[in-house]
Amino acid sequence: MDETLSAVRKSVLTVTRDSVYRILNEFAELGIITRLDALSAARYDTILGPHAHFICEVCGSITDYPLPAGQPIPEGMPSERHHLELRVTGVCDKCRKRK
């Protein structure tokens, strides 16, 4: 979120954090982006198709990984589904090497 705020402030110096959050949440509601509630803060994702996320528990980085085509949906789920997401948490290679 802070990266987005910094990028927006390069063009619109007076934009508030609240305005950026509100706009990002509106974009998520419209399906333009998806909201990822990471370990400590919300993140927004422009990749809308099925993919997995690896979230580092140390530095908080989020890395996208494609999911295989035709990812199975568990039986018994409602027939109207809007989003498939797989999250894996752990320690990224950079953080693991620093230890």
C-alpha positions as CSV (number, residue, x, y, z in Angstrom):
1,M,0.0,0.0,0.0
2,D,2.8,2.5,0.9
3,E,4.3,1.8,-2.6
4,T,1.1,2.7,-4.2
5,L,0.7,5.8,-2.1
6,S,4.2,6.9,-3.0
7,A,3.6,6.4,-6.7
8,V,0.4,8.3,-6.6
9,R,1.9,11.2,-4.7
10,K,4.5,11.7,-7.5
11,S,1.6,13.0,-9.6
12,V,-0.9,14.1,-7.0
13,L,1.0,15.6,-4.0
14,T,-2.1,16.2,-1.8
15,V,-3.6,12.7,-2.1
16,T,-4.4,11.2,1.3
17,R,-3.8,7.6,2.4
18,D,-7.5,7.3,3.1
19,S,-8.3,8.2,-0.6
20,V,-5.9,5.7,-1.9
21,Y,-7.3,2.9,0.3
22,R,-10.9,3.8,-0.7
23,I,-10.1,3.8,-4.4
24,L,-8.2,0.5,-4.2
25,N,-11.1,-1.1,-2.3
26,E,-13.5,0.3,-5.0
27,F,-11.3,-1.2,-7.7
28,A,-11.4,-4.5,-5.9
29,E,-15.2,-4.4,-5.6
30,L,-15.4,-3.7,-9.3
31,G,-13.2,-6.7,-10.1
32,I,-10.4,-4.6,-11.6
33,I,-7.9,-5.8,-9.0
34,T,-8.1,-8.3,-6.1
35,R,-7.4,-7.6,-2.5
36,L,-4.9,-9.8,-0.7
37,D,-5.1,-9.7,3.0
38,A,-1.5,-10.6,3.7
39,L,0.0,-11.3,7.1
40,S,0.1,-7.7,8.3
41,A,-1.5,-5.4,5.7
42,A,-3.8,-5.5,2.7
43,R,-2.2,-5.8,-0.7
44,Y,-3.8,-5.5,-4.1
45,D,-3.2,-7.7,-7.1
46,T,-3.7,-6.9,-10.8
47,I,-3.4,-10.5,-11.8
48,L,-7.0,-11.7,-11.9
49,G,-6.6,-15.2,-13.3
50,P,-5.9,-18.3,-11.1
51,H,-2.5,-18.1,-9.5
52,A,-0.8,-18.9,-6.2
53,H,0.9,-16.5,-3.8
54,F,4.0,-17.2,-1.7
55,I,4.0,-14.8,1.3
56,C,7.3,-14.5,3.2
57,E,6.7,-14.4,7.0
58,V,9.9,-12.4,7.5
59,C,10.0,-9.6,4.9
60,G,6.3,-9.7,3.8
61,S,7.2,-10.1,0.1
62,I,4.5,-11.7,-2.0
63,T,5.5,-13.7,-5.1
64,D,3.0,-14.8,-7.8
65,Y,3.1,-18.4,-9.3
66,P,0.9,-19.6,-12.1
67,L,-1.5,-22.5,-11.3
68,P,-1.8,-25.4,-13.7
69,A,-4.7,-25.2,-16.1
70,G,-7.9,-26.9,-14.9
71,Q,-7.1,-26.6,-11.2
72,P,-9.7,-28.9,-9.5
73,I,-12.4,-27.3,-7.3
74,P,-13.3,-29.4,-4.3
75,E,-16.6,-31.2,-4.5
76,G,-19.6,-29.7,-2.7
77,M,-18.7,-26.1,-3.3
78,P,-21.4,-23.8,-4.7
79,S,-21.6,-23.8,-8.5
80,E,-21.1,-20.0,-8.7
81,R,-17.5,-19.3,-7.8
82,H,-15.7,-16.0,-8.5
83,H,-12.1,-16.4,-7.4
84,L,-9.6,-19.2,-6.8
85,E,-6.6,-18.4,-4.7
86,L,-3.8,-20.5,-3.1
87,R,-1.6,-18.9,-0.5
88,V,1.6,-20.5,0.8
89,T,3.4,-18.9,3.7
90,G,7.0,-19.5,4.8
91,V,10.4,-17.9,4.5
92,C,11.7,-16.7,1.1
93,D,15.1,-17.7,-0.2
94,K,16.6,-14.2,0.4
95,C,15.5,-14.2,4.1
96,R,16.5,-17.8,4.6
97,K,20.0,-17.0,3.2
98,R,20.3,-14.0,5.6
99,K,19.8,-16.2,8.7
